[in-house]
Amino acid sequence: MISLLRRGLPALALAALPLLASPASAGTLTSPLPVEELPFTSYVPAQTPDGAPGARRSLGLFEAIDRLPVAEEHREGYQRTLYKHWNRGLNATDGCDTRREVILSEAVNAPEVTAGCKLTGGSWRSAYDGLVVSDAGRLDVDHFVPLAEVFDSEQTPWSAERREAYANDLGSPDTLIAVSAASNRSKSDKDPAQWMPTDASYHCTYAATWVGTKLRWDLAVDDAERQALLGTAEDCSGTTVTYEPAP
């Protein structure tokens, strides 16, 4: 199931330390679990007038791809440090930064949380490769659209504040995702024309999440990226992209 992407980020739960732990499995990685592909849905915010930041939009995958502006990429001048992360997260008093809040929110079995937001035990399912991870140290928190790709795709240069907001975006369950470190390193800063998850059952959700994140943050696609997304969409009948434009 793809419930890991449906987090509402329960901040109150994060504030209650320590959490009850479930015993970790014997190994840190196990074989992929079968995944049932479901139509993509996303975070449900408070309703606001259509067209304003916070207005929830829902589109078919093909229509959503057509909403993306097409432009050449521009990598010159990119530095990862332009996107400040990780910040103190939604709850500035719980000792957990954005990265750990994502990891906590996506746990299949909750880890124990001790002082300094140290995580022990727990388990997670890595959507990119279907692996079950039972050691938080083996997880990466991936920016679904990588920071370098965001830089390439900014239609006008972003302010430092907007870049930090993207890099720590907990207002959507889709911008950040906890996955196995190996799958994240394989993806690196590649777009869907260059890389797709090894778990093919996740491809429709991956494309929808990529498109929804670019629409949320008003990012462009290049032609090769667009064609790759359209090609994936051919096999994703009924897949829906639901997103909330970023403030």
C-alpha positions in Angstrom: 0.0 0.0 0.0 1.1 3.6 -0.5 0.0 4.9 2.9 3.5 6.2 3.7 2.8 9.1 1.4 -0.4 10.0 3.1 1.0 11.4 6.3 -0.7 14.3 8.0 2.4 14.6 10.2 0.8 14.2 13.7 2.7 16.9 15.5 1.0 16.1 18.8 2.3 12.5 18.6 5.8 13.8 18.0 5.6 16.0 21.1 4.9 13.0 23.3 8.3 11.5 24.2 9.2 8.8 24.4 7.0 6.9 22.0 6.2 3.2 22.4 8.4 1.0 20.4 7.8 -2.1 18.4 10.7 -4.6 18.3 12.9 -4.3 15.2 13.1 -7.3 12.9 16.2 -9.4 12.9 17.7 -7.7 9.9 17.7 -4.1 8.8 16.6 -4.9 5.2 14.3 -7.6 4.0 12.8 -8.6 0.7 10.4 -6.3 -1.1 6.8 -6.5 -0.2 4.1 -6.6 -2.9 2.4 -3.2 -3.4 -1.0 -2.6 -4.7 -1.0 0.4 -7.0 -3.8 2.8 -6.1 -4.9 6.1 -7.7 -2.8 8.9 -6.2 -4.4 11.2 -3.6 -2.7 13.7 -1.4 -2.9 16.0 1.6 -6.3 17.5 2.3 -5.9 21.0 3.6 -8.5 23.5 4.8 -10.6 24.7 1.9 -9.7 28.2 0.5 -10.9 30.1 -2.6 -9.7 28.4 -5.8 -6.6 30.0 -7.2 -5.2 31.1 -3.8 -2.4 29.4 -2.0 -3.9 26.5 0.0 -6.6 25.8 -2.6 -6.8 22.1 -3.2 -6.8 21.0 -6.8 -7.3 17.5 -8.3 -6.5 16.6 -11.9 -6.0 13.6 -14.0 -2.4 12.7 -14.6 -2.3 13.7 -18.2 -4.1 17.0 -17.5 -1.7 17.7 -14.6 1.3 17.1 -16.8 -0.1 19.6 -19.3 -0.3 22.2 -16.6 3.5 22.1 -16.1 5.4 24.9 -18.0 8.1 23.6 -20.3 11.5 25.3 -20.1 15.2 24.4 -20.5 17.1 23.6 -17.3 19.7 25.9 -15.9 22.2 24.3 -13.5 24.9 27.0 -13.5 25.3 28.5 -10.0 23.7 25.6 -8.1 24.9 24.8 -4.6 23.1 22.5 -2.2 23.7 25.0 0.6 21.3 27.4 -1.2 18.5 25.2 0.3 18.9 25.4 4.1 17.9 22.1 5.7 17.1 20.6 8.1 15.3 23.1 10.3 13.4 22.6 13.6 10.3 21.1 12.0 6.7 21.6 12.9 7.3 21.2 16.6 10.2 23.4 17.7 10.1 22.0 21.2 10.3 18.2 20.6 14.0 18.1 19.7 13.2 16.5 16.3 14.3 18.3 13.1 12.4 18.1 9.8 14.2 15.0 8.8 13.4 13.0 12.0 9.8 14.3 11.9 9.4 12.8 8.4 10.9 9.5 9.6 8.6 9.4 12.6 5.5 10.2 10.6 6.2 7.4 8.0 7.1 4.6 10.4 5.1 1.4 9.9 6.0 0.5 13.5 6.9 3.4 15.7 10.5 3.6 17.0 11.3 4.6 20.6 12.2 8.3 20.8 14.6 9.4 23.6 16.3 12.7 24.4 17.7 14.6 21.4 15.2 12.7 19.2 17.3 9.6 19.1 15.4 6.8 17.4 15.6 3.2 18.4 13.8 0.3 16.8 10.8 0.8 14.5 10.3 -0.2 10.9 9.7 1.5 7.6 8.8 0.5 4.0 10.9 2.2 1.3 8.6 3.0 -1.5 11.3 3.3 -4.2 12.5 -0.3 -3.9 9.9 -2.1 -1.7 12.4 -2.9 1.0 11.5 -3.0 4.7 14.0 -1.1 6.8 14.3 -1.7 10.6 17.1 0.8 11.4 16.4 4.5 11.0 20.1 5.0 10.3 19.6 3.2 7.0 17.0 5.7 5.8 17.5 8.8 3.8 14.9 11.6 3.7 14.7 12.4 0.0 13.4 15.6 -1.5 11.0 14.0 -4.0 12.0 16.6 -6.6 15.8 16.8 -5.8 17.2 20.2 -4.8 19.4 20.4 -7.9 16.3 19.7 -10.1 14.4 22.4 -8.2 17.1 24.9 -9.0 17.0 23.8 -12.6 13.3 24.3 -12.7 12.8 27.6 -10.9 11.1 29.9 -13.4 12.5 32.9 -11.7 15.2 32.7 -9.0 13.7 31.9 -5.6 14.5 33.8 -2.4 16.5 32.1 0.3 13.3 31.9 2.4 11.4 30.1 -0.3 14.2 27.7 -0.9 14.3 26.8 2.8 10.6 26.4 2.8 10.8 23.8 0.0 13.7 22.0 1.6 11.7 21.6 4.8 8.2 21.3 3.4 6.0 19.5 5.9 2.8 21.2 4.6 2.5 18.4 2.1 3.0 14.7 2.6 4.7 14.4 -0.8 7.7 16.8 -0.9 9.8 14.7 1.5 9.9 10.9 1.7 11.8 8.4 3.9 13.4 5.7 1.7 16.3 3.3 1.8 19.6 5.1 1.6 20.7 2.8 -1.3 17.6 3.8 -3.4 18.1 7.5 -2.7 21.7 7.4 -3.7 20.7 5.6 -6.9 18.2 8.3 -7.7 20.6 11.2 -6.8 19.4 14.4 -8.6 17.9 12.6 -11.6 14.4 13.3 -13.1 12.0 10.7 -14.4 13.6 10.8 -17.9 16.8 9.5 -16.2 15.6 7.4 -13.2 12.5 5.5 -12.0 12.1 3.4 -8.9 13.1 -0.2 -9.1 9.6 -1.1 -7.7 7.6 -0.9 -11.0 4.3 -1.1 -9.1 5.2 2.4 -7.7 5.7 4.1 -11.1 2.3 5.7 -11.4 2.4 7.0 -7.9 5.9 8.2 -8.4 5.0 10.1 -11.6 1.9 11.6 -9.9 3.8 12.7 -6.8 6.6 14.2 -9.0 4.0 16.2 -11.0 2.0 17.2 -8.0 5.2 18.5 -6.2 6.2 20.5 -9.3 2.7 22.0 -9.5 2.7 22.8 -5.8 5.9 24.7 -6.1 5.3 26.2 -9.6 8.3 24.4 -11.2 8.9 23.8 -14.9 9.8 20.6 -16.7 12.2 20.1 -19.6 11.0 18.4 -22.8 12.7 15.0 -22.1 11.2 15.0 -18.5 7.7 15.8 -19.9 7.9 13.1 -22.5 9.0 10.5 -19.9 6.1 11.5 -17.6 3.6 11.3 -20.5 5.0 7.8 -21.4 4.5 6.6 -17.8 1.0 8.1 -17.8 0.0 5.8 -20.6 0.0 2.9 -18.1 -1.6 4.9 -15.3 -5.3 5.1 -16.3 -7.3 6.6 -13.4 -4.3 8.0 -11.6 -5.1 11.4 -10.1 -2.8 14.2 -9.0 -4.1 16.2 -6.0 -2.0 19.0 -4.7 -2.1 22.3 -2.7 -0.1 25.3 -4.1 2.6 26.3 -1.7 2.2 29.7 0.1 
